[in-house]
Amino acid sequence: MREIQFDAVVVGAGAGGCCAAARLAAANRSVLLIDDHDYLGGRAGTEVIDGHLVNIGAIALEAGGVFEETFSLVGAELDIREPKPGAVFNIDGKIVDVSKGGWGLLLGGLTRHATKVLDQFAQAKGGNLPDGRQSTQDWLNGFTGNATVHAIFRNLCASIFAMNADEIPARAFLTYFTSKGAFKRFGFHPRGTGAAWQALADGVVRKGGEVWLSASATRIEIENGGVAAVHVDRAGQGVRVKVETVVANCGPRALVALTGEEHFAADYVRQTRERLKPAANIVYNFASREPLMSPPGIMTFAKTRRLCNMANLTATCPELAPEGWHQYVAYAVPKPAIGDFDSEGEVEEGLKDLREQIPGFAEHAKMLSIRVMRDAWPAQRTGAGYDMDQATGIEGLWCVGDAVKVYGNGGTQACAESAKIVVDRIMAGERQDTVTA
């Protein structure tokens, strides 16, 4: 087995892994970023189908904040185009632009109890939040029984967190919308989401690091309670990478399997089995010669079976599709999103919604791909409110990504934030004497 050495190895080149590698490289650590796929981005990567650049899962890249800061650290360009307006709602065929009026505009015309709901948002912004045990659906039931309002909240939960309103704690939902920046700035990448990760990877290489694709971590070696090496299968050749720091973007469950349960505290292993709640969604990528949607951003629906939102990608990024084509992506969240479900039946429920909600879909849509994100490849490795700590209890071994998010956060910003926290803890020399839930 060939042997080499780096300061840090990042296992998994998804959003959190790419951001962690970039931050480590910017801090002058020699970094090796590996992934077992032949592309960057993981569940936020891009593939080519019939000449279309098709995003595998996530599409929205958030401007500003920790995410954009990560690009600047390695001199990488965050090339995104922001749709104007970014977010609209489709309520029984009527398009409502919430970019200026926010919650007041959205709820004011739907329920006479809007003031009560808005007051709860104001209280949450001031720090008065539910205790975390009450679901968003049960919380909302305390203020309104309006079916359209409940449908909107369900589809917001589904769009952002890949969870139904009865699955996400109201505390997590309100935290996101009052302190994490709801209706925030976001955009689409004109060369597909995967191109953003390529920009970060190129930045890592410019800083002296390396990026290996189609390279699988087969074992993380532990000696005296700390990381010693990562064993990598690269094109059939075994490589032992001596290292003091490993950042895992594969999720705590996979990390335990790579490392061996015997090296972790019993409570950490228990959390990987009992605390984490993987959340599923269904991604429909399709195109048409005729326009099927006029708003240029993301449209969230009200009353649907499973469909929660739809994005008009080529309105701002025509490069994603061959000339003359309009390209879209829609998301549906199954019931339940956390737990077992009939994939085939849930896919069909989403298709029924598309046929009903989008005039001309049945006649003009060309389906590019339908992907059910579940099990080992879920939309979220854990739903919001059920995350673990980034620390693992093993010296030099850390987690980033969507299983170790800051409470109530979501999207690429949450993954980038987890990477910043971990790299800051590494650079501060923090020891892992305890692991918190």
Secondary structure, DSSP 8 states (H G I E B T S, - for coil): -EEEE-SEEEE--SHHHHHHHHHHHHTT--EEEE-SSSSSSGGG-EEEETTEEEESS---EE-SHHHHHHHHHTT-----B--SS-EEEEETTEEEE-TTTHHHHHHHTT-TTHHHHHHHHHHHHTT----S-SBHHHHHHTT---HHHHHHHHHHHHHHHS--TTTSBHHHHHHHHHHS-TT--EEB-TT-HHHHHHHHHHHHHHTT-EEESSEEEEEEEEETTEEEEEEEEETTEEEEEE-SEEEE-S-HHHHHHHH-GGGS-HHHHHHHHHT---B-EEEEEEEESS----SSSEEEESS-SSEEEEEEGGGT-GGGS-TT-EEEEEEE--SSSSS---HHHHHHHHHHHHHHHSTTHHHH-EEEEEEEEBTTB-SBSS-TT----SB-SSBTEEE-STTS--TT--HHHHHHHHHHHHHHHHHTT---S----
